[in-house]
Amino acid sequence: MNLAIAQIQNQPVNLYGFIAHYGEYEINLFRGNDAIASPTFPNLSLDAEQVLSGII
């Protein structure tokens, strides 16, 4: 699964994951203190607020 992060003016963090088996993208939305789970980086500990504020 390939991942990309999109953010637009303090909106939710959108995590797009390409599901090769189905040939389409899965979109997960994260807001505020929602923990962002990454299959690529399972030990990464970030929440949406940290990503949007630039405090990483």
Helices and strands as residue ranges (DSSP letters): E 3-6, E 13-19, E 24-30, E 35-36, E 46-47, H 48-53
